[in-house]
Amino acid sequence: MGSITTVPLVIIAWTRAAAAARVQGMISKGTVMIEPIVATIDEAACSGCRICNNLCPFNAIEYDEENEVSRVITALCKGCGTCVAACPAGVIGGAHFSNEQIFAEIEGVLWDAAGNGTSKGDSVSETEPASA
């Protein structure tokens, strides 16, 4: 009786304690290096499915029971992108890595692979068309 509802609360408390211990360990070193690329969650659009919470290898995502949304703990996030790829609602973004930016990079690589770009050492004159 009551143990079924107690287990999730114990897990939540343990997860938060583990995250707090990690942060405390970093702070005790005197200098904390934080990744410039971290995930962000659009809380207004978050469905609260908790998929990201279970997949984060750094335990950097917590679930806000009151608002029923997930939230990134930026001090713990390493910017790996696992949560970004896994979010079924597409509301998690990685700083400096929007879908448009990733697609642009892929298009650039494909452009070069198809021989449309110039090789190292080749130069294309702005006034003279490149020979085919």
Stockholm file with secondary structure:
# STOCKHOLM 1.0

chainA/1-132         MGSITTVPLVIIAWTRAAAAARVQGMISKGTVMIEPIVATIDEAACSGCRICNNLCPFNAIEYDEENEVSRVITALCKGCGTCVAACPAGVIGGAHFSNEQIFAEIEGVLWDAAGNGTSKGDSVSETEPASA
#=GR chainA/1-132 SS CCHHHHHHHHHHHHHHHHHHHHHHHHHTTSCCCCCSCCEEECTTTCCCCCHHHHHCTTCCEEEETTTTEEEECTTTCCCCCHHHHHCTTCCEEETTBCHHHHHHHHHHHHHHHTTCSCCTTCCCCSSSCCCC
#=GC SS_cons         CCHHHHHHHHHHHHHHHHHHHHHHHHHTTSCCCCCSCCEEECTTTCCCCCHHHHHCTTCCEEEETTTTEEEECTTTCCCCCHHHHHCTTCCEEETTBCHHHHHHHHHHHHHHHTTCSCCTTCCCCSSSCCCC
//
